[in-house]
């Protein structure tokens, strides 16, 4: 019986040594089972990015120039497509008839004035005689009535002169606003009548408008834009020209339609842009770029770190060599970055490579990202 302790001691030693080796072997196997992944940190970045909408350049003011009197065009004072100033004479219509009307009206005024002067003298004379009771009072009444009639005739003559002078003025057709004239304007010799034909059209080129269709979901945001100054809007609206370059000036809201288009669910909005260099031309197709509402400081991850299942978006965060599934609320994607509105914090590590092999609470082995 005394030999049992002697035999048991070596056995215990052997068992103890075997347990240590098994633990090391198990740890090594666990490391072999760890999924190799690459990770990236959640970062806070200042982002500036835009939404794009097709736009069309449209003049803020465009006026058709039409004649207001009849006659033949005797002179044209501008070149087609030229820039004209407000009040500048564009056409002259044959004025001979209208000059004659003015002269006749002036002569009628002179005659009417002479009649008024004579009637005034008669009234003055009859008043003296009536005071001396040398004439009947009815004679004075008739003279005063005649004076009033002559004065009315003078007023009519003056109105006739004003009308004739207006017609003569209309024979000199002037630009109603500053802008660019159309090509194909009426030529010398064209016969015209009041309202017809259109002689030319003038489009205001500075500033200029740009129309685009804004989705109705953004109408509440538009209401805020309409109350903001150019300084407050800053770079909210910009243009990309047909050659792909960015127009160097920013725009502001000028006006918007009163109703949403039922077919498209969009509201037509007109922006106003400076156009001193006349780069923006009527009818030009441009791209309106609207600063995205999520521009600013945002948390971002590489877009390839985001996974989706049954409409839910999630990432795998890594802590202590373990990967954990984390649902997230996403925002816009900006190039290769994904904005995350909720679910992660700055500085967290998320898996960006090896997603297919990772499961919730699985052990991972981090390898450096390759640039």
C-alpha positions as CSV (number, residue, x, y, z in Angstrom):
1,X,0.0,0.0,0.0
2,X,2.9,2.4,0.6
3,X,3.9,2.2,-3.1
4,X,0.7,4.0,-4.2
5,X,1.9,7.5,-3.4
6,X,5.2,6.8,-5.2
7,X,3.3,5.8,-8.3
8,X,0.8,8.6,-8.1
9,X,3.4,11.4,-8.0
10,X,4.9,10.8,-11.4
11,X,1.3,10.4,-12.8
12,X,0.3,13.7,-11.5
13,X,3.4,15.3,-13.0
14,X,2.6,13.8,-16.3
15,X,-1.0,15.0,-16.2
16,X,0.1,18.5,-15.3
17,X,2.5,18.8,-18.2
18,X,0.0,17.5,-20.7
19,X,-2.6,20.2,-19.7
20,X,-0.2,23.1,-20.5
21,X,0.5,21.7,-23.9
22,X,-3.2,21.3,-24.6
23,X,-3.9,24.9,-23.7
24,X,-1.3,26.3,-26.0
25,X,-2.4,24.0,-28.8
26,X,-6.0,25.2,-28.3
27,X,-5.0,28.8,-28.4
28,X,-3.1,28.2,-31.6
29,X,-6.1,26.5,-33.2
30,X,-8.3,29.4,-32.2
31,X,-5.9,31.8,-33.9
32,X,-6.0,29.7,-37.0
33,X,-9.9,29.9,-36.9
34,X,-9.9,33.7,-36.6
35,X,-11.1,35.4,-39.8
36,X,-8.6,37.7,-41.5
37,X,-10.1,41.1,-42.0
38,X,-9.0,44.7,-42.8
39,X,-10.6,47.5,-40.9
40,X,-10.9,51.3,-41.2
41,X,-11.8,53.9,-38.6
42,X,-15.1,55.9,-38.5
43,X,-14.1,59.5,-39.4
44,X,-15.7,62.9,-39.1
45,X,-15.2,64.9,-42.2
46,X,-16.3,68.2,-43.6
47,X,-18.1,67.3,-46.8
48,X,-19.3,69.6,-49.7
49,X,-21.4,67.8,-52.4
50,X,-24.2,68.7,-54.7
51,X,-27.4,67.2,-56.2
52,X,-27.8,67.7,-59.9
53,X,-30.8,68.8,-62.0
54,X,-31.2,69.6,-65.7
55,X,-31.6,73.3,-66.2
56,X,-32.3,75.8,-69.0
57,X,-31.2,79.4,-69.3
58,X,-34.1,81.7,-69.6
59,X,-34.1,85.6,-69.7
60,X,-35.7,87.2,-66.6
61,X,-37.3,89.7,-69.0
62,X,-38.1,89.3,-72.7
63,X,-40.2,91.8,-74.6
64,X,-41.6,91.7,-78.2
65,X,-41.3,95.0,-79.9
66,X,-44.4,95.9,-81.9
67,X,-45.5,99.0,-83.8
68,X,-48.2,101.3,-82.4
69,X,-48.9,103.3,-85.6
70,X,-49.3,102.5,-89.3
71,X,-46.9,103.2,-92.0
72,X,-43.7,102.0,-93.6
73,X,-40.3,101.5,-91.8
74,X,-38.0,104.2,-93.2
75,X,-35.0,103.5,-91.1
76,X,-33.5,100.8,-88.8
77,X,-31.1,102.0,-86.2
78,X,-29.5,98.7,-84.9
79,X,-27.9,95.5,-86.1
80,X,-29.6,92.1,-85.5
81,X,-28.3,90.4,-82.3
82,X,-26.9,93.7,-81.0
83,X,-27.1,94.9,-77.5
84,X,-29.4,97.9,-77.2
85,X,-30.0,100.3,-74.3
86,X,-33.4,101.1,-72.8
87,X,-34.8,104.1,-74.7
88,X,-32.5,103.7,-77.7
89,X,-34.3,104.3,-81.0
90,X,-34.7,101.1,-83.0
91,X,-36.9,102.0,-86.0
92,X,-38.4,105.1,-87.7
93,X,-41.8,104.8,-89.3
94,X,-42.7,107.3,-92.1
95,X,-43.4,110.4,-90.1
96,X,-44.8,112.8,-92.8
97,X,-48.5,112.0,-92.0
98,X,-47.9,112.4,-88.3
99,X,-46.0,115.6,-88.7
100,X,-48.9,117.0,-90.7
101,X,-51.3,116.0,-88.0
102,X,-49.3,117.8,-85.4
103,X,-49.1,120.9,-87.5
104,X,-52.8,120.9,-88.1
105,X,-53.5,120.4,-84.4
106,X,-51.2,123.3,-83.5
107,X,-53.1,125.5,-86.0
108,X,-56.4,124.5,-84.4
109,X,-55.0,125.5,-81.0
110,X,-54.1,128.9,-82.3
111,X,-57.6,129.4,-83.7
112,X,-59.2,128.2,-80.5
113,X,-57.1,130.6,-78.4
114,X,-58.1,133.5,-80.6
115,X,-61.8,132.6,-80.2
116,X,-61.3,132.4,-76.4
117,X,-59.6,135.8,-76.3
118,X,-62.5,137.4,-78.3
119,X,-65.1,135.8,-76.1
120,X,-63.3,137.1,-73.0
121,X,-63.4,140.6,-74.3
122,X,-67.1,140.4,-75.1
123,X,-67.8,139.2,-71.6
124,X,-65.8,142.0,-70.1
125,X,-67.6,144.6,-72.2
126,X,-71.1,143.2,-71.5
127,X,-70.4,143.1,-67.8
128,X,-69.7,146.9,-67.8
129,X,-72.8,147.6,-69.8
130,X,-74.9,145.3,-67.5
131,X,-73.6,147.2,-64.5
132,X,-74.9,150.4,-66.1
133,X,-78.1,148.7,-66.9
134,X,-77.5,149.4,-70.6
135,X,-78.2,145.9,-71.8
136,X,-80.4,143.1,-70.8
137,X,-78.9,140.6,-68.4
138,X,-79.6,137.8,-70.9
139,X,-77.0,139.3,-73.3
140,X,-74.3,138.9,-70.6
141,X,-75.4,135.3,-69.9
142,X,-75.1,134.5,-73.6
143,X,-71.6,136.0,-73.8
144,X,-70.4,134.0,-70.7
145,X,-71.8,130.8,-72.2
146,X,-70.0,131.5,-75.5
147,X,-66.8,132.0,-73.5
148,X,-67.2,128.7,-71.8
149,X,-67.9,127.0,-75.2
150,X,-64.7,128.6,-76.6
151,X,-62.7,127.4,-73.7
152,X,-63.9,123.8,-74.2
153,X,-63.0,124.0,-77.8
154,X,-59.5,125.1,-76.8
155,X,-59.2,122.1,-74.5
156,X,-60.3,119.8,-77.3
157,X,-57.7,121.3,-79.6
158,X,-55.0,120.8,-77.0
159,X,-56.1,117.2,-76.6
160,X,-55.9,116.7,-80.4
161,X,-52.4,118.1,-80.4
162,X,-51.4,115.7,-77.6
163,X,-52.8,112.8,-79.5
164,X,-51.1,113.9,-82.7
165,X,-47.8,114.4,-80.9
166,X,-48.1,110.9,-79.3
167,X,-48.6,109.3,-82.7
168,X,-45.6,111.2,-84.0
169,X,-43.6,109.9,-81.0
170,X,-44.7,106.4,-81.7
171,X,-43.3,106.6,-85.1
172,X,-39.9,106.5,-83.4
173,X,-39.8,103.0,-82.0
174,X,-37.6,102.7,-78.9
175,X,-36.2,99.8,-76.9
176,X,-38.3,99.1,-73.8
177,X,-35.4,97.6,-71.9
178,X,-31.7,96.9,-72.1
179,X,-30.8,93.6,-73.7
180,X,-29.9,91.6,-76.8
181,X,-32.1,91.8,-80.0
182,X,-33.2,88.7,-81.9
183,X,-31.9,87.8,-85.3
184,X,-34.3,88.3,-88.2
185,X,-35.7,91.6,-87.1
186,X,-38.0,93.6,-89.5
187,X,-36.3,95.4,-92.3
188,X,-36.6,98.8,-93.9
189,X,-39.6,99.0,-96.1
190,X,-41.8,96.7,-94.0
191,X,-45.4,97.9,-93.8
192,X,-46.7,97.9,-90.3
193,X,-49.9,98.6,-88.4
194,X,-50.7,98.9,-84.7
195,X,-49.6,95.6,-83.0
196,X,-48.3,93.9,-86.1
197,X,-45.9,92.5,-87.0
198,X,-43.3,91.7,-84.3
199,X,-40.4,93.9,-85.3
200,X,-37.9,92.3,-83.0
201,X,-37.7,90.8,-79.5
202,X,-35.3,92.0,-76.7
203,X,-34.0,89.6,-74.1
204,X,-32.4,90.8,-70.9
205,X,-28.9,89.2,-70.6
206,X,-27.8,90.6,-67.2
207,X,-28.8,89.2,-64.9
208,X,-30.2,86.0,-66.4
209,X,-32.5,83.2,-65.2
210,X,-32.1,79.5,-65.1
211,X,-35.2,77.2,-64.8
212,X,-35.1,73.7,-63.3
213,X,-37.6,71.2,-61.8
214,X,-37.3,70.8,-58.0
215,X,-38.8,67.6,-56.5
216,X,-41.8,68.4,-54.3
217,X,-40.1,66.8,-51.3
218,X,-37.7,69.8,-51.3
219,X,-40.4,72.5,-51.4
220,X,-40.2,73.1,-47.7
221,X,-36.5,73.7,-48.1
222,X,-37.2,76.0,-51.0
223,X,-39.3,78.2,-48.8
224,X,-36.3,78.8,-46.6
225,X,-34.1,79.6,-49.6
226,X,-36.6,82.3,-50.8
227,X,-36.1,84.2,-47.5
228,X,-32.3,84.1,-47.7
229,X,-29.9,86.7,-49.1
230,X,-27.2,86.0,-51.6
231,X,-24.7,86.1,-48.7
232,X,-26.7,83.6,-46.7
233,X,-27.2,81.3,-49.6
234,X,-23.5,81.5,-50.5
235,X,-22.7,78.5,-52.7
236,X,-26.1,76.7,-52.4
237,X,-26.9,77.0,-56.1
238,X,-24.2,76.7,-58.8
239,X,-24.1,75.8,-62.5
240,X,-22.2,73.3,-64.5
241,X,-21.8,74.5,-68.1
242,X,-22.2,72.2,-71.2
243,X,-18.5,71.7,-71.4
244,X,-18.3,70.4,-67.8
245,X,-16.8,73.5,-66.2
246,X,-18.3,75.2,-63.1
247,X,-19.8,78.6,-63.7
248,X,-17.8,81.1,-61.5
249,X,-20.9,82.8,-60.0
250,X,-23.5,81.5,-57.6
251,X,-27.3,81.9,-58.0
252,X,-30.3,82.9,-55.8
253,X,-33.9,82.0,-56.0
254,X,-35.8,84.5,-58.3
255,X,-39.2,82.9,-58.5
256,X,-41.1,79.6,-58.6
257,X,-44.2,78.3,-60.2
258,X,-47.5,78.4,-58.3
259,X,-48.3,74.7,-58.7
260,X,-46.5,71.4,-58.8
261,X,-46.6,69.5,-62.1
262,X,-48.9,66.6,-61.4
263,X,-47.2,64.4,-64.1
264,X,-43.6,64.9,-62.7
265,X,-44.3,65.7,-59.0
266,X,-41.8,68.7,-59.4
267,X,-42.0,72.4,-59.1
268,X,-40.4,74.7,-61.7
269,X,-38.0,77.1,-60.0
270,X,-36.2,80.0,-61.6
271,X,-32.8,81.1,-60.3
272,X,-31.0,84.4,-61.0
273,X,-27.3,84.4,-62.0
274,X,-25.0,87.3,-62.8
275,X,-24.0,87.3,-66.5
276,X,-21.7,90.2,-67.1
277,X,-19.7,88.2,-69.7
278,X,-22.8,87.0,-71.5
279,X,-21.7,83.4,-71.2
280,X,-25.2,82.2,-70.4
281,X,-27.4,82.4,-73.5
282,X,-31.1,82.0,-73.8
283,X,-32.1,78.3,-74.3
284,X,-28.7,76.9,-73.2
285,X,-28.9,73.6,-71.4
286,X,-27.0,73.6,-68.1
287,X,-26.9,71.5,-64.9
288,X,-28.1,73.1,-61.8
289,X,-26.2,71.9,-58.7
290,X,-27.9,72.2,-55.3
291,X,-25.8,71.9,-52.2
292,X,-27.0,68.7,-50.5
293,X,-28.6,69.1,-47.1
294,X,-26.2,66.6,-45.6
295,X,-23.2,68.7,-46.6
296,X,-21.1,69.7,-43.6
297,X,-19.4,67.8,-40.8
298,X,-20.5,64.1,-41.0
299,X,-19.4,60.7,-39.8
300,X,-18.2,58.6,-42.8
301,X,-17.0,55.1,-43.5
302,X,-15.7,53.5,-46.7
303,X,-18.8,52.5,-48.7
304,X,-17.6,48.9,-49.0
305,X,-17.9,48.6,-45.2
306,X,-21.7,48.7,-45.5
307,X,-23.8,45.6,-45.8
308,X,-27.5,45.2,-46.3
309,X,-30.0,42.5,-45.4
310,X,-33.8,42.7,-45.9
311,X,-33.7,46.4,-46.0
312,X,-31.5,46.9,-43.0
313,X,-28.0,48.3,-43.3
314,X,-25.3,47.3,-40.9
315,X,-21.5,47.2,-40.4
316,X,-19.2,45.0,-38.4
317,X,-17.4,46.8,-35.6
318,X,-14.2,45.4,-34.2
319,X,-13.4,45.4,-30.5
320,X,-10.8,43.1,-28.7
321,X,-10.3,41.0,-31.9
322,X,-14.0,40.3,-32.0
323,X,-16.4,41.5,-34.8
324,X,-19.9,42.6,-33.8
325,X,-22.8,43.3,-36.1
326,X,-24.1,46.9,-35.7
327,X,-27.2,48.3,-37.5
328,X,-26.7,51.8,-38.8
329,X,-28.8,54.7,-40.3
330,X,-27.2,55.8,-43.5
331,X,-27.2,59.1,-45.4
332,X,-25.8,60.0,-48.8
333,X,-23.0,58.3,-50.5
334,X,-20.2,60.6,-51.6
335,X,-17.9,59.0,-54.0
336,X,-16.4,56.1,-52.1
337,X,-17.6,57.3,-48.7
338,X,-20.8,56.5,-47.0
339,X,-22.4,59.0,-44.5
340,X,-23.6,57.3,-41.3
341,X,-26.2,59.3,-39.4
342,X,-26.6,56.9,-36.5
343,X,-25.2,53.6,-35.1
344,X,-21.4,54.3,-34.9
345,X,-19.1,56.8,-33.3
346,X,-15.9,58.5,-34.4
347,X,-12.9,56.4,-33.9
348,X,-14.6,53.0,-34.1
349,X,-13.1,50.3,-36.3
350,X,-15.3,48.7,-39.0
351,X,-14.5,45.8,-41.2
352,X,-14.0,46.8,-44.9
353,X,-12.5,43.6,-46.3
354,X,-13.5,40.1,-45.4
355,X,-17.1,40.8,-44.8
356,X,-18.4,37.6,-46.3
357,X,-16.5,35.5,-43.9
358,X,-17.4,37.5,-40.8
359,X,-20.3,36.6,-38.5
360,X,-21.6,38.4,-35.4
361,X,-19.3,37.8,-32.4
362,X,-16.7,36.0,-34.5
363,X,-13.0,36.3,-33.8
364,X,-11.1,38.2,-36.3
365,X,-7.4,38.8,-37.2
366,X,-6.7,42.3,-38.4
367,X,-4.3,42.8,-41.2
368,X,-3.2,46.3,-42.4
369,X,-5.1,48.1,-45.2
370,X,-3.2,48.2,-48.5
371,X,-3.1,51.6,-50.0
